[in-house]
Amino acid sequence: QNPVWNKDFPDPCLLLENGVFYAYATETGGNPGFQAVKSRDLVRWEHCGVVFRPLWGKDHFWAPEVAKHN
């Protein structure tokens, strides 16, 4: 049943690593910095917290893109 993540989570970027899906989203007013969630089945999601908030910026971080290296 949708929505599977009933929170403000715009512009998600999705990454699959070792059978776990990780999604990262644009900063929102109630959630400063890039938020992350994870799931093994794309239905049940767990909030991982803020994964990145640059010290050089104040706000308005949007459209994260995450890629696996090596």
MIVEXLUM-684296 format. One record per residue (C-alpha): residue number from 0; residue in three letters; y, x, z. Coordinates in Angstrom, 1 decimal, always signed. Layout:
BEGIN
<pt i="NUM" aa="ALA" py="Y" px="X" pz="Z"/>
...
***
This chain:
BEGIN
<pt i="0" aa="GLN" py="+0.0" px="+0.0" pz="+0.0"/>
<pt i="1" aa="ASN" py="+3.5" px="+1.3" pz="-0.9"/>
<pt i="2" aa="PRO" py="+5.6" px="+2.8" pz="+0.3"/>
<pt i="3" aa="VAL" py="+3.3" px="+5.5" pz="+1.6"/>
<pt i="4" aa="TRP" py="+6.2" px="+7.4" pz="+3.3"/>
<pt i="5" aa="ASN" py="+8.6" px="+4.8" pz="+4.7"/>
<pt i="6" aa="LYS" py="+11.6" px="+7.2" pz="+5.3"/>
<pt i="7" aa="ASP" py="+14.6" px="+8.3" pz="+3.2"/>
<pt i="8" aa="PHE" py="+13.0" px="+11.1" pz="+1.1"/>
<pt i="9" aa="PRO" py="+14.9" px="+11.5" pz="-2.2"/>
<pt i="10" aa="ASP" py="+14.2" px="+13.9" pz="-5.1"/>
<pt i="11" aa="PRO" py="+10.8" px="+15.0" pz="-3.9"/>
<pt i="12" aa="CYS" py="+9.1" px="+18.2" pz="-5.2"/>
<pt i="13" aa="LEU" py="+5.3" px="+18.2" pz="-4.8"/>
<pt i="14" aa="LEU" py="+3.1" px="+21.3" pz="-4.4"/>
<pt i="15" aa="LEU" py="-0.7" px="+21.4" pz="-4.0"/>
<pt i="16" aa="GLU" py="-2.1" px="+24.2" pz="-1.9"/>
<pt i="17" aa="ASN" py="-5.7" px="+24.5" pz="-0.7"/>
<pt i="18" aa="GLY" py="-6.3" px="+20.8" pz="-1.0"/>
<pt i="19" aa="VAL" py="-3.1" px="+19.8" pz="+0.9"/>
<pt i="20" aa="PHE" py="-0.2" px="+18.2" pz="-0.9"/>
<pt i="21" aa="TYR" py="+3.3" px="+19.3" pz="+0.4"/>
<pt i="22" aa="ALA" py="+6.4" px="+17.3" pz="-0.6"/>
<pt i="23" aa="TYR" py="+10.0" px="+18.5" pz="+0.0"/>
<pt i="24" aa="ALA" py="+13.1" px="+16.3" pz="-0.3"/>
<pt i="25" aa="THR" py="+16.8" px="+16.3" pz="-0.6"/>
<pt i="26" aa="GLU" py="+18.9" px="+16.4" pz="+2.6"/>
<pt i="27" aa="THR" py="+20.0" px="+13.0" pz="+3.8"/>
<pt i="28" aa="GLY" py="+22.6" px="+12.0" pz="+6.4"/>
<pt i="29" aa="GLY" py="+20.0" px="+11.5" pz="+9.1"/>
<pt i="30" aa="ASN" py="+17.8" px="+14.5" pz="+8.1"/>
<pt i="31" aa="PRO" py="+19.8" px="+17.7" pz="+7.7"/>
<pt i="32" aa="GLY" py="+18.2" px="+20.5" pz="+5.6"/>
<pt i="33" aa="PHE" py="+15.1" px="+20.2" pz="+3.3"/>
<pt i="34" aa="GLN" py="+12.5" px="+18.0" pz="+4.9"/>
<pt i="35" aa="ALA" py="+8.8" px="+18.5" pz="+4.3"/>
<pt i="36" aa="VAL" py="+5.7" px="+16.3" pz="+4.6"/>
<pt i="37" aa="LYS" py="+2.1" px="+17.0" pz="+4.0"/>
<pt i="38" aa="SER" py="-1.0" px="+14.9" pz="+3.0"/>
<pt i="39" aa="ARG" py="-4.6" px="+15.5" pz="+2.0"/>
<pt i="40" aa="ASP" py="-4.9" px="+12.1" pz="+0.2"/>
<pt i="41" aa="LEU" py="-1.4" px="+11.1" pz="-0.9"/>
<pt i="42" aa="VAL" py="-1.6" px="+8.1" pz="+1.4"/>
<pt i="43" aa="ARG" py="-1.3" px="+9.4" pz="+4.9"/>
<pt i="44" aa="TRP" py="+1.6" px="+11.7" pz="+5.4"/>
<pt i="45" aa="GLU" py="+2.6" px="+13.9" pz="+8.3"/>
<pt i="46" aa="HIS" py="+6.2" px="+15.1" pz="+8.8"/>
<pt i="47" aa="CYS" py="+6.5" px="+18.9" pz="+9.0"/>
<pt i="48" aa="GLY" py="+10.1" px="+19.1" pz="+9.9"/>
<pt i="49" aa="VAL" py="+13.0" px="+21.0" pz="+8.3"/>
<pt i="50" aa="VAL" py="+11.7" px="+23.9" pz="+6.2"/>
<pt i="51" aa="PHE" py="+15.0" px="+25.3" pz="+4.9"/>
<pt i="52" aa="ARG" py="+18.6" px="+25.0" pz="+5.9"/>
<pt i="53" aa="PRO" py="+20.8" px="+27.9" pz="+4.7"/>
<pt i="54" aa="LEU" py="+23.2" px="+29.4" pz="+7.2"/>
<pt i="55" aa="TRP" py="+25.8" px="+29.9" pz="+4.5"/>
<pt i="56" aa="GLY" py="+26.2" px="+26.2" pz="+3.8"/>
<pt i="57" aa="LYS" py="+27.4" px="+23.2" pz="+5.8"/>
<pt i="58" aa="ASP" py="+25.6" px="+20.3" pz="+4.1"/>
<pt i="59" aa="HIS" py="+24.7" px="+18.7" pz="+0.8"/>
<pt i="60" aa="PHE" py="+21.5" px="+20.5" pz="+0.0"/>
<pt i="61" aa="TRP" py="+19.7" px="+18.6" pz="-2.7"/>
<pt i="62" aa="ALA" py="+16.8" px="+18.6" pz="-5.2"/>
<pt i="63" aa="PRO" py="+14.6" px="+21.3" pz="-3.8"/>
<pt i="64" aa="GLU" py="+12.1" px="+23.0" pz="-6.1"/>
<pt i="65" aa="VAL" py="+9.1" px="+24.8" pz="-4.5"/>
<pt i="66" aa="ALA" py="+6.7" px="+27.0" pz="-6.4"/>
<pt i="67" aa="LYS" py="+3.7" px="+29.0" pz="-5.5"/>
<pt i="68" aa="HIS" py="+4.0" px="+32.8" pz="-6.1"/>
<pt i="69" aa="ASN" py="+0.8" px="+34.8" pz="-6.8"/>
***
